[in-house]
Amino acid sequence: MANLKAIRKRIATAKSTQKITKAMKLVSAAKLRRAQEQVVAQRPYARHLAEVVRDLAARADVESHPLLASRPGRRVEVIVVTGDRGLCGGFNANINRQVDRLLLGDFMVGRQMAEGVALEEVRLSFIGKKGRDYSVRRKRVAHTEHPAPQSPTAIERARETAGRILREFTSEHVDAVYLVYNEFKSAISQRVLVEQLLPLQTPKPTAVTDTTPGGDYLYEPSEEALLGTLLPMYVETLVLRAMLDSIASEHGARMSAMDSATKNAKEMISSLTLQYNRARQAAITKELMEIIGGAEALKG
């Protein structure tokens, strides 16, 4: 009977867990729909803005705006976008492994060799507690840290983050900024991306001729004023895109993880129920054998 009681307790625990994972799956599915709509709505704007900025930067003088200037990257900042909670599969772990590869692998070494300079400082800034906690356990110091973005506050957080890194880049406190986040592909697929945020990745300035697509432009009020508005807006858009992709990716990863957990709980309940029925049948058979044995003894 003690064995039957233990099995009943395990079945009850598995059923309670199944209810929780199923509810979390439904919540994540509902949030994913809204987050996916925001990602899909924002991508055309980001794509067209990138085309405009690349086209203008290809014609602009590198001296016309500080964000177009390229300098040796001795001080690098890596912005890591993760979530605040777990139970979302490999969403956070994949980001943390990528950060390890950046800091300990060949990425920074190759960057130094390409630019011919030695790195003096690598800063880590975290948006999301899971990335911060992982790095703190490895004795890494956080330059800045913020909670994971949520859909209602993503724009404000992106504007705040973009403003900070623009100030530090233009004041030459940092020479390059990288963004590490999960790109949203689908509800069951996310891809870790490492993007160079600053200096802006734009084509080299080229001479404008009569055969150049689109020809040249007349700037109003001036080229410097136009770039001074568009380039910071472009950086803010890149940060916002990363945050929206990260939000949607987290909900998709949690929905998939909770779906798998619900299925596993169902299989465990079935297995435990079968085990319980077998144990119960064995106990009944044993009691019947004892009764029959006692009756036979009385007859003798």
N, C-alpha and C positions, 0 to 999 in steps of 0.2 A: 504493500500500500504506500510505503514511503516513496518507492520509485514512481508509482502512478501520480502521487501528489507533486513530485518534482517535475514530471512531464506536463501536468496541467498548468503548473506555474510558468513553464517555458512557453507553452502555447499562448497563455494569456499575455505574456510579455511581447511575444512576436506579433500578436494581433494589435496591441497598443502601438507598437512601433510602426506597423503597417498603416494604421490610421494617421499617424503623424506624417509619415513620408508621402502618403497620398494627398493629404491636405497641402503639404509644402509644394508638391508637384503642381497642384491646381493653382496655387497662389503664384508660383513662378511662371506658369503658362499665361495667366492673365497679365502679369507685369511684362512678360516678354512681348506680347502683342503691341502694347503701347510703346515699349522701348524700340522695337523693330520699326514701327511706323516713324519714330523720330529719326532713326538712322537712315531709312530710305528717303525721307523728306529732306534731310540735310546734305546727302551726298551729291546731288546735282549742283547745289549752290557751291559746295566746296570744290567740285571739279571745275566748274566754269570760272570761279574766282582764281583758282590755280592757273588756268590757261591765260587769263588776263594778266596776272602778275608775272608769269614767265615771259609773256610776249613783251610787256613793258620793260622788264629787267634786262631782256636781251638787247634792247635799244638804249637803255640808260647807261650813263657813266657810273662806274663803280664808286666814284667819289660823291655821287649825288645823294646817297643815303647810307648811314652807318650799318644798316642791316645787310647791305650788299658787299661790304668790305670783308675780305678774307684775311685772317691773320693766323699765325702759328697757334695751334690749340694746346697751350700748356695747362690751362685750367678747364676741366670738363665737368659738366653737370649731367647726371642721368636721372630723369624723372620716371619713377616706377609707379604704374597705375595698377592697383589690385583691388580686392574687395575687403570689406570689414568682417565678413563672416565666412565660415567654412561650409561643409556639406554641399560642395559644388564641383565634385570630381577633381580634375587636375587643373582647374582654372587658375588658382593662385600658385600651385606648385610649378607649373610651366613657366610662369613669369619669374619666379625666384630662381629656377635653374638657368634661365636666360641671363639674369643679372649676374649669377656666378660665372657664366661663360664670358660675359663682358669684362668682368673685373679680373678673372683668373686665367682666361684663355688667351687666344691669339688676337682678339679684336683690338685691344688697346696697343699691343705690341706692333701689330701691323699698321695701326694709325700713326704711331711714332715713326716707324720706318718710312712711311709714305711722305710724311711732312718733314722729316729730318729734325724733329724737336723732341725733347724729353718732357714727359708729363710731370707737372709739379703738384697737381691736386686733382682728385676725382671726388666730386660731391655726389651724394645720394639724397634725392628729395622723394618723399613718398606721398602718394595719394591713395589711401587705403591702409588699414591696420595690419593686414596679413603680410604685406611686403615689409612694413616697418618691423614687425615682431620677428620675422625671419632674419632680417639683417642685424637686429639688436642681439639675437642669440649668437651671432657670429662676430660680435664686438665691433660692428660698423656703426659709425656715427651718422645720424640723420641731419642733413642740413636744414630741411624743412619737412613738416609732416602735417597732413590734413586727413580727415575722414574720407572714405570712398564717396564719389559723387553720386547723387540721386537725380532722377530725371527733373524734378522741379527746380533744383539748384545748380544744374550742370552749367548753365550759361554764366551765372555769377562766378562759380568756381573757375571756369575756363578763363574768364576775363581777369580774375585776380591772379591766376597762375601766369597767364601771358604777360600781364603788366609787370610782374616781378622779374621774370626772366629777361624781358626787354630792357628794363632798367639796369639789371646787372650786366647784360651783354654790351649795351651802349656805353656803360661806365667802365668797361673792360675788367670787371671783377670775374668774369667767366668768358672763355674764348669759344666754347662750343657747348651745345645743349642737345642731348639725345632723349628720345621718348620711347619707353618700353610699355607696350600694352597689348591686349588681346583684340585682334580685328574680328568683327562679327562676320561670319560667312553664312551660317544657317543655325537653326536651333540645336543641331548636334555637331556643329563644326565651328571651331574658333582657331585662329592662327596668331601666334606671338609675333609681333612686329617690332623692329628696332628702327626708328626713323630719326634722322638728323633734323632737328628743329631749327637750330641756329648754328652757324650762319646759313642763310637761306640757300637751298639748292636750286640755283637758277642757271640757265645757259650762259656761256661766255658772251660778252658784248660783241656784236658783229656789225659790220658796216651795212648800212641800209642802202639798197639800190632800187632801181625801178622794177627789178624782178622779185624783190622781197615780198612774200605774201602779206597783204594788208597794207603795204607801204609804210610811211612814217606817220606820226601823229602830231597834231597841234595841241599843246597842253594848256589848260585853263584851270586855275590861275597860273600854275607853273609846274614844271616837272617835279621839283622838290616837294611842293605841297601835295601833289597827287600821290607820289610814292610814300610820303610821310603819313598819309591816311590809309593807303591800300596795304602796305607791307605789315604794319601792326595788326590790321584787320585779318590779314592772311594767317599770321602766326596764331592769333586768337581762334580762328576757324580750325586750324590744325589741332590745337589743344582740345577744342570742343568736340571735334570728330573722334579723337581718341577716347574721350570720356564717354560719349554716347555709345561707341562701339564696345567699350568695356562694360557698361551697364547692361547692354543687350546680351553680350557674351556671358556675363555672370548668370543672368536669368536663364539663358539657354542651357548652360552647363549644369545649373542646379536642377532644372527641370529634368534633364537627362539622367542625372545622378539619382534623383528621388524616384524616377520611374524604374530604374534598375533596382533600387533598394526595395521598392514596393513589390516588384516581381520576386526578388530574393526572399522577402518576408513571406510571400504567398507559398513559395516552394518549401520554405522551412516549416510553415504551419501544416502543409500537407504531409510532410515527412514525419513531423512530431505526432500528428493525429494518427497516422498509420502505426507509428511506434506505440502510441498510447493504447490503441485498439488491440494490438497484439499482446501487450503486457496485461491488459485487462482480461483478454480471453484466456491467457495463460493462468492468471490468478483464479478465474472462474473454474477453469478445468482442474486446477490443483484442489480447490475447495470441494468440487464434485468427487474427485478421486478420494479425498479424505472421508467424505460422507459415506461413499460406497464401501471403502475399506472398514469404517467403523461398523456399518450395517452387517457386513460379512463376518466381522469378529463377533458380533452379538449372536448371530445365527450359530456360529461354532460353539 
